Amino acid sequence: QVQLMESGGGSVQAGGSLRLSCAANGYSFSMYATGWFRQSPGKEREGVACIRGDGTTRYAESVKDRFTISRDNAQNTLYLQMNSLKPEDTAMYFCARGRSWGCGQGSESYSFWGQGTRVIVSS
C-alpha cells in the first residue's frame, strides 16, 4: 500500500529556509516520479518540483534556484529544501507519487497524496 507523509513545515520569516520531508512507503522511487505540490487558500494546487525515476528533476519557474528536490533511496524519503523564502511561498505543501516514471504536468498525473504540511512565510 502506497503511503506518503509530509513533515517539516512551519513559520519562518522572509529570506529564511525550511526543509520539508516526505516519508514514502509502498513503492520504489526508481519506478515512479515523486513530486511536491502546494496550495494556498482560493488558489489551485500547483506543482513545485518533481524528481523522475532516474533522479532528474524539474522545477516551477517561481521556485527555480531557490528550492531543491532530492531523495534518499535507502530511507525512502523525499526532501524539499526551500531557501530565500518569500511570503508568496505560504501554502500547504503536499508530496505525491506519479502515475509513471516521468513528471506529469498537473495533479491528475499523480495518484497518491500525503496529507500536507503547512508553510507560513511572514514579511
Disulfide bonds with the S-S distance in Angstrom:
Cys22-Cys95 2.05
Cys50-Cys103 1.96
